[in-house]
């Protein structure tokens, strides 16, 4: 992807992190039965329950809430782990 766009790995990482933390993306991911799609629009796979929960946690952060898991464990929440462009693309 980054070669096609002519951007560095750092720029690709920032771009993908921005994309996957946006409200519309997270809302789509959090929906029960949500799917992943290929660039041509065909269905690629189901969204895993783990990734669906990650999206729900991000939506909670966007609303200024602590995710339920962090509340139960008494953690601060709100921190999204850093991922490389290739890890985010596989996500």
PASEBA-1860 file (N, C-alpha, C; in nm, 3 decimals):
! residues 91
1> XXXXXXXX> 0.082/-0.118/0.000/0.000/0.000/0.000/0.086/0.126/0.000 ~ 0.185/0.129/0.087/0.262/0.253/0.098/0.341/0.282/-0.027 ~ 0.387/0.176/-0.096/0.459/0.198/-0.221/0.367/0.260/-0.325 ~ 0.243/0.209/-0.332/0.146/0.261/-0.429/0.113/0.407/-0.402 ~ 0.113/0.446/-0.274/0.083/0.584/-0.238/0.208/0.673/-0.236 ~ 0.325/0.609/-0.240/0.449/0.685/-0.236/0.474/0.751/-0.100 ~ 0.439/0.680/0.008/0.458/0.735/0.142/0.548/0.643/0.223 ~ 0.605/0.699/0.329/0.694/0.621/0.415/0.612/0.528/0.505
9> XXXXXXXX> 0.682/0.434/0.569/0.614/0.343/0.661/0.554/0.422/0.777 ~ 0.624/0.523/0.825/0.572/0.606/0.934/0.444/0.676/0.890 ~ 0.443/0.731/0.770/0.322/0.798/0.720/0.208/0.698/0.702 ~ 0.240/0.578/0.654/0.137/0.475/0.638/0.081/0.435/0.773 ~ 0.167/0.421/0.873/0.122/0.387/1.008/0.028/0.494/1.062 ~ 0.064/0.621/1.045/-0.021/0.731/1.093/-0.154/0.732/1.019 ~ -0.149/0.711/0.888/-0.271/0.710/0.807/-0.366/0.599/0.851 ~ -0.312/0.478/0.865/-0.396/0.365/0.904/-0.447/0.379/1.047
17> XXXXXXXX> -0.363/0.429/1.136/-0.408/0.451/1.275/-0.522/0.551/1.277 ~ -0.509/0.659/1.199/-0.616/0.759/1.191/-0.743/0.694/1.138 ~ -0.732/0.615/1.031/-0.849/0.554/0.969/-0.922/0.459/1.065 ~ -0.849/0.370/1.132/-0.914/0.267/1.214/-0.961/0.319/1.349 ~ -0.930/0.443/1.384/-0.979/0.499/1.510/-1.091/0.600/1.488 ~ -1.134/0.618/1.363/-1.244/0.709/1.332/-1.377/0.647/1.375 ~ -1.469/0.734/1.414/-1.600/0.689/1.462/-1.673/0.603/1.358 ~ -1.686/0.644/1.231/-1.761/0.560/1.136/-1.701/0.420/1.119
25> XXXXXXXX> -1.569/0.410/1.116/-1.503/0.280/1.103/-1.534/0.193/1.225 ~ -1.520/0.252/1.343/-1.544/0.177/1.467/-1.690/0.137/1.481 ~ -1.782/0.225/1.441/-1.923/0.189/1.447/-1.953/0.070/1.356 ~ -1.895/0.070/1.237/-1.916/-0.041/1.144/-1.856/-0.169/1.199 ~ -1.738/-0.160/1.259/-1.671/-0.278/1.315/-1.746/-0.333/1.436 ~ -1.809/-0.247/1.515/-1.873/-0.288/1.640/-2.008/-0.355/1.618 ~ -2.066/-0.340/1.501/-2.197/-0.398/1.472/-2.193/-0.551/1.477 ~ -2.291/-0.614/1.540/-2.298/-0.760/1.538/-2.305/-0.811/1.394
33> XXXXXXXX> -2.228/-0.914/1.365/-2.228/-0.973/1.231/-2.154/-0.892/1.126 ~ -2.075/-0.792/1.169/-2.005/-0.707/1.073/-1.902/-0.787/0.994 ~ -1.872/-0.738/0.875/-1.781/-0.805/0.782/-1.664/-0.713/0.747 ~ -1.556/-0.775/0.703/-1.443/-0.702/0.644/-1.459/-0.714/0.493 ~ -1.417/-0.610/0.421/-1.432/-0.609/0.277/-1.299/-0.586/0.208 ~ -1.282/-0.649/0.093/-1.166/-0.627/0.008/-1.183/-0.492/-0.063 ~ -1.077/-0.443/-0.123/-1.083/-0.316/-0.194/-1.181/-0.318/-0.310 ~ -1.209/-0.436/-0.365/-1.304/-0.446/-0.476/-1.449/-0.456/-0.426
41> XXXXXXXX> -1.471/-0.452/-0.294/-1.604/-0.455/-0.237/-1.655/-0.594/-0.200 ~ -1.580/-0.697/-0.235/-1.623/-0.833/-0.200/-1.595/-0.858/-0.051 ~ -1.675/-0.947/0.008/-1.658/-0.980/0.150/-1.529/-1.057/0.169 ~ -1.447/-1.013/0.263/-1.320/-1.078/0.291/-1.333/-1.177/0.407 ~ -1.402/-1.136/0.513/-1.410/-1.220/0.633/-1.505/-1.154/0.732 ~ -1.544/-1.231/0.834/-1.619/-1.174/0.945/-1.523/-1.099/1.037 ~ -1.574/-0.997/1.102/-1.495/-0.927/1.204/-1.494/-1.015/1.328 ~ -1.376/-1.039/1.384/-1.367/-1.124/1.503/-1.428/-1.053/1.623
49> XXXXXXXX> -1.470/-1.131/1.721/-1.527/-1.072/1.842/-1.423/-0.986/1.914 ~ -1.297/-1.026/1.909/-1.190/-0.946/1.971/-1.182/-0.809/1.905 ~ -1.182/-0.804/1.773/-1.173/-0.677/1.702/-1.300/-0.596/1.719 ~ -1.414/-0.664/1.728/-1.541/-0.595/1.753/-1.536/-0.528/1.891 ~ -1.483/-0.598/1.990/-1.470/-0.539/2.124/-1.369/-0.425/2.126 ~ -1.261/-0.437/2.049/-1.165/-0.327/2.037/-1.234/-0.202/1.983 ~ -1.319/-0.220/1.882/-1.392/-0.108/1.822/-1.487/-0.046/1.924 ~ -1.554/-0.130/2.001/-1.644/-0.078/2.106/-1.567/0.003/2.210
57> XXXXXXXX> -1.447/-0.045/2.244/-1.363/0.029/2.338/-1.320/0.164/2.282 ~ -1.286/0.167/2.153/-1.248/0.293/2.089/-1.367/0.389/2.086 ~ -1.486/0.339/2.058/-1.605/0.424/2.060/-1.627/0.483/2.199 ~ -1.606/0.402/2.302/-1.619/0.452/2.439/-1.518/0.564/2.465 ~ -1.394/0.544/2.418/-1.292/0.649/2.435/-1.332/0.777/2.361 ~ -1.388/0.761/2.240/-1.431/0.879/2.164/-1.543/0.954/2.236 ~ -1.623/0.882/2.313/-1.729/0.946/2.392/-1.677/0.998/2.526 ~ -1.550/0.975/2.554/-1.492/1.019/2.679/-1.517/0.925/2.795
65> XXXXXXXX> -1.557/0.801/2.763/-1.584/0.702/2.867/-1.465/0.609/2.881 ~ -1.458/0.545/2.995/-1.361/0.438/3.013/-1.424/0.310/2.963 ~ -1.353/0.232/2.883/-1.409/0.105/2.839/-1.446/0.016/2.958 ~ -1.548/-0.067/2.941/-1.599/-0.152/3.049/-1.489/-0.239/3.110 ~ -1.401/-0.295/3.029/-1.294/-0.381/3.079/-1.201/-0.301/3.172 ~ -1.168/-0.178/3.132/-1.080/-0.095/3.215/-1.149/-0.057/3.346 ~ -1.281/-0.031/3.339/-1.354/0.003/3.460/-1.353/-0.115/3.557 ~ -1.374/-0.235/3.504/-1.379/-0.354/3.589/-1.243/-0.382/3.653
73> XXXXXXXX> -1.134/-0.353/3.578/-1.000/-0.380/3.628/-0.940/-0.260/3.701 ~ -1.010/-0.146/3.699/-0.959/-0.027/3.765/-0.845/0.039/3.689 ~ -0.833/0.012/3.559/-0.727/0.072/3.479/-0.771/0.207/3.428 ~ -0.675/0.285/3.378/-0.704/0.417/3.323/-0.774/0.412/3.190 ~ -0.751/0.309/3.108/-0.812/0.301/2.977/-0.765/0.415/2.887 ~ -0.815/0.419/2.767/-0.789/0.530/2.677/-0.659/0.521/2.601 ~ -0.578/0.421/2.622/-0.451/0.411/2.550/-0.465/0.307/2.442 ~ -0.438/0.350/2.317/-0.441/0.258/2.204/-0.298/0.215/2.178
81> XXXXXXXX> -0.270/0.084/2.183/-0.133/0.040/2.162/-0.083/0.076/2.023 ~ 0.044/0.109/2.014/0.106/0.141/1.886/0.120/0.015/1.803 ~ 0.091/0.027/1.676/0.107/-0.084/1.583/0.180/-0.033/1.460 ~ 0.254/-0.121/1.396/0.319/-0.085/1.270/0.216/-0.087/1.160 ~ 0.250/-0.030/1.044/0.158/-0.028/0.930/0.117/-0.168/0.889 ~ 0.211/-0.262/0.890/0.177/-0.398/0.850/0.084/-0.464/0.951 ~ 0.101/-0.436/1.080/0.011/-0.492/1.181/-0.129/-0.433/1.167 ~ -0.137/-0.303/1.141/-0.267/-0.238/1.126/-0.335/-0.289/0.999
89> XXX> -0.261/-0.304/0.891/-0.319/-0.352/0.766/-0.376/-0.493/0.783 ~ -0.311/-0.575/0.865/-0.358/-0.711/0.889/-0.476/-0.712/0.985 ~ -0.493/-0.607/1.061/-0.598/-0.594/1.159/-0.730/-0.580/1.089
END
